[in-house]
């Protein structure tokens, strides 16, 4: 199972208003394991804890396209979890519907939670999207985000979509080019084997990298392939950021792959992303953790030092 965290910006309210008439423990509903479906249940529980998403589906604003069976099944499941009288519900219908489109998820075998999350977000977006006239510039970092030249907005893009900008400088002629990329999940490398902080993972992701050998760029000014320096920054920060921790792969600057069991420490509140965001777009870059997939050791770094 992949490990990832959901964090929300401090200006995005995640709590219910005090005047609601719903029961105190509304939404605290378990999901029945259907046979190695813990990856699916964990992702569903995280998504059903995103308050703006819950309010959207339960407020009556939800309308899906004709081929939005997965979104409809998700809406019914969320309704059962938030408005039902059950301590535990079965996600069987949702599993069957998504299994028709993605057969791997119908099997009673463990699957990758991050892949499942991306497929679910893709289906929800496709069912709920509304076309706008804005241009969708740049390339895409996830399969689900390839949406052509016309902007397509949905509750999913409004909550989870961010933009990365890459500055790519040719090391021969010093010419700099720029590349934009849409993201919903930031896959962060893990720099150390025993323990590290989320901030160190972010520093590793956003530090300057040198492209050489097979990764050289085709410089339009030099007319040949050249080495280049590339650095990423956030051009548009999403309201909710999903961090994926690369636990299966290489340690940073290592030549061999292994499953990493590194303890990742991160602040529960006030995660500051301002140093990775373009100055013009630094509105409120502080985030708070509200959901985790994978049995990570959770500890406030202010208390661990």
C-alpha positions in Angstrom: 0.0 0.0 0.0 1.3 3.5 -0.8 1.7 6.0 2.0 0.4 9.5 1.6 -1.0 12.4 3.7 -3.8 14.9 3.1 -3.1 18.4 4.4 -5.4 21.4 4.1 -4.6 25.1 4.0 -5.4 27.0 7.1 -8.0 29.2 5.3 -10.0 26.1 4.3 -12.4 25.2 7.1 -12.6 21.5 7.8 -14.9 21.6 10.8 -18.6 21.6 10.9 -20.6 24.6 12.0 -21.8 24.5 15.6 -25.5 25.0 14.7 -25.9 21.8 12.7 -28.6 19.5 14.0 -26.7 16.3 13.1 -25.6 13.8 15.7 -22.3 14.4 17.5 -20.6 11.3 15.9 -22.0 11.8 12.4 -19.6 10.5 9.8 -17.7 8.2 12.2 -18.8 5.1 10.3 -16.7 2.1 9.6 -16.3 0.3 6.3 -16.5 -3.5 6.0 -13.4 -5.2 4.7 -14.4 -7.2 1.6 -11.2 -9.1 1.4 -7.9 -7.2 1.2 -9.8 -4.0 0.6 -8.0 -2.0 3.4 -6.4 0.1 0.7 -9.8 1.1 -0.7 -11.4 1.6 2.7 -8.5 3.9 3.8 -8.8 6.1 0.8 -12.6 6.3 1.0 -12.4 7.3 4.7 -9.9 10.1 3.8 -12.1 11.4 1.0 -15.2 11.3 3.2 -13.3 13.4 5.8 -12.8 16.3 3.3 -15.5 18.7 4.6 -16.1 20.7 1.4 -16.4 17.4 -0.6 -18.9 16.1 2.0 -20.9 19.3 1.9 -21.0 19.2 -1.9 -22.4 15.7 -2.1 -24.8 16.0 0.7 -26.1 19.5 0.0 -28.1 18.7 -3.2 -25.6 20.4 -5.5 -24.3 17.1 -6.8 -25.3 16.2 -10.3 -23.4 13.6 -12.3 -23.2 13.0 -16.1 -25.0 10.1 -17.7 -21.9 7.9 -17.5 -21.1 8.9 -13.9 -21.9 5.6 -12.2 -18.8 5.7 -10.1 -19.6 9.2 -8.8 -23.2 8.2 -8.1 -22.1 5.1 -6.2 -19.6 7.3 -4.2 -22.4 9.8 -3.4 -24.7 7.0 -2.1 -21.8 5.6 0.0 -21.0 9.0 1.4 -24.7 9.5 2.2 -24.7 6.2 4.1 -21.6 7.1 6.0 -22.8 10.6 7.0 -26.6 10.3 7.2 -27.2 6.7 8.0 -27.8 5.0 11.3 -25.0 2.4 10.9 -21.8 1.9 12.8 -20.4 0.1 9.8 -21.4 0.0 6.1 -20.3 -2.1 3.1 -18.7 -0.4 0.1 -19.6 -3.4 -2.0 -21.6 -1.5 -4.6 -18.9 1.1 -5.0 -16.3 -1.6 -5.4 -18.4 -3.4 -8.0 -19.0 -0.3 -10.0 -15.4 0.9 -10.1 -14.3 -2.8 -10.7 -16.3 -2.7 -14.0 -14.0 0.1 -15.2 -10.8 -1.0 -13.5 -10.9 -4.8 -13.1 -7.8 -4.9 -10.8 -9.9 -3.4 -8.0 -12.5 -6.2 -8.1 -10.0 -8.8 -7.3 -9.5 -9.7 -3.6 -5.9 -8.8 -3.7 -4.0 -5.9 -2.2 -3.7 -2.9 -4.5 -1.8 0.3 -4.5 -3.8 3.0 -2.5 -2.3 5.9 -4.5 -3.4 4.4 -7.8 -6.8 3.8 -6.5 -7.1 7.4 -5.2 -6.0 8.8 -8.6 -8.6 6.6 -10.4 -11.4 7.7 -8.1 -10.5 11.4 -8.4 -10.4 11.0 -12.2 -13.9 9.4 -12.3 -15.3 12.0 -9.9 -13.9 14.8 -12.0 -15.1 13.4 -15.3 -18.6 13.0 -13.9 -18.8 16.4 -12.3 -16.7 18.6 -14.6 -18.0 21.8 -16.2 -16.2 23.2 -19.2 -14.8 26.7 -19.0 -13.1 28.9 -21.5 -9.8 29.2 -19.7 -6.8 27.6 -21.4 -5.3 24.6 -19.6 -1.6 25.3 -20.0 1.3 22.9 -19.4 1.6 19.2 -19.2 0.2 16.7 -16.7 1.8 14.8 -13.8 -1.0 12.3 -13.4 -3.0 10.2 -15.9 -6.3 11.7 -14.8 -5.3 15.3 -15.4 -4.9 15.2 -19.2 -7.9 17.4 -20.1 -7.0 18.9 -23.4 -6.8 22.6 -24.2 -10.1 23.8 -22.7 -10.2 24.2 -18.9 -12.6 21.8 -17.2 -13.6 22.7 -13.6 -15.1 20.4 -10.9 -15.2 20.2 -7.2 -12.1 17.9 -7.5 -10.0 20.5 -9.4 -11.1 23.3 -7.1 -10.0 21.4 -4.0 -7.0 19.3 -5.1 -5.5 20.8 -8.2 -2.2 22.7 -8.0 0.4 24.0 -10.6 4.1 23.4 -10.6 6.5 25.5 -12.6 9.9 24.2 -13.7 12.8 26.6 -14.5 15.2 24.7 -16.9 18.5 26.4 -17.6 20.9 25.2 -20.3 24.4 24.9 -18.7 26.1 25.7 -22.0 24.4 29.0 -23.1 22.5 29.8 -19.8 19.2 30.1 -21.6 16.3 29.5 -19.3 13.0 27.9 -20.4 9.9 27.3 -18.4 7.5 24.4 -18.1 4.2 24.2 -16.3 2.6 21.1 -14.9 -0.7 20.3 -13.2 -0.6 18.1 -10.1 -3.0 16.6 -7.5 -0.4 14.4 -5.8 3.1 15.4 -5.0 5.4 12.3 -4.9 8.2 13.1 -2.5 11.5 11.2 -2.3 12.7 10.0 1.1 16.3 11.3 1.7 17.3 9.1 4.7 16.8 5.5 5.7 16.1 5.7 9.4 14.1 8.9 10.0 13.5 12.3 8.5 11.0 15.1 8.5 8.4 15.9 5.9 10.2 19.2 5.4 13.3 17.4 4.4 11.4 15.4 1.9 10.0 18.6 0.5 13.5 20.2 0.3 14.7 17.1 -1.6 11.9 17.4 -4.1 12.3 21.1 -4.7 16.1 21.3 -4.8 17.9 22.0 -8.0 18.6 18.9 -10.1 21.1 18.5 -12.9 19.9 16.8 -16.1 22.8 14.9 -17.8 23.5 11.7 -19.8 20.1 10.3 -21.0 18.2 13.2 -19.4 19.9 16.0 -21.3 17.6 18.6 -22.9 17.4 19.6 -26.6 18.5 23.3 -26.3 16.9 25.4 -29.1 19.7 28.0 -28.8 22.6 25.5 -28.9 20.9 23.2 -31.4 22.2 20.1 -29.6 21.5 18.1 -26.5 23.1 19.7 -23.4 23.2 19.3 -19.6 20.7 21.4 -17.8 19.8 22.6 -14.3 16.1 22.3 -13.3 14.3 23.6 -10.3 10.6 23.2 -9.5 8.4 25.6 -7.6 4.7 25.9 -6.8 2.9 28.4 -9.1 -0.5 27.6 -7.7 -1.0 26.0 -4.3 -4.1 23.8 -4.0 -6.5 24.1 -1.1 -5.8 20.5 -0.1 -2.4 19.0 -0.9 -1.8 15.2 -1.1 1.8 14.1 -0.4 2.8 10.7 -1.6 5.9 9.3 0.1 8.0 7.1 -2.2 8.5 4.2 0.2 9.4 1.7 -2.6 12.4 2.9 -4.5 15.8 4.4 -4.1 17.1 6.4 -1.2 18.1 9.8 -2.4 21.5 9.6 -4.2 21.5 5.8 -3.9 21.9 3.4 -6.7 19.8 0.5 -5.5 16.1 0.1 -4.7 14.6 -1.2 -1.5 11.4 -0.9 0.5 12.0 2.1 2.9 10.7 1.9 6.4 11.8 5.4 7.3 9.9 7.2 10.1 8.6 10.5 8.7 8.0 13.2 11.2 5.9 16.3 10.3 4.0 19.1 12.1 0.3 18.5 12.6 -0.3 22.2 12.1 1.2 25.1 10.3 3.2 23.3 7.7 4.7 26.2 5.8 5.2 25.9 2.0 6.0 29.5 1.4 9.7 28.8 0.5 8.5 26.6 -2.4 5.9 29.0 -3.8 6.4 31.9 -6.2 6.4 35.1 -4.2 3.5 36.6 -6.2 1.3 33.6 -5.2 2.1 33.4 -1.5 -1.4 34.0 -0.1 -1.7 31.6 2.8 0.8 28.7 2.3 0.3 27.1 5.8 -1.3 23.7 6.0 -2.6 21.3 8.7 -2.6 17.5 8.5 -6.1 15.9 8.6 -5.7 12.4 7.1 -3.0 9.7 6.7 -2.9 6.5 4.7 -0.4 3.9 6.0 0.6 3.1 9.5 3.1 6.0 10.0 4.4 7.2 13.3 2.7 10.5 13.8 4.5 13.0 16.1 4.5 16.7 16.3 8.0 17.9 15.5 7.7 20.7 18.1 7.4 18.1 20.8 10.1 15.7 19.4 13.0 18.1 19.4 
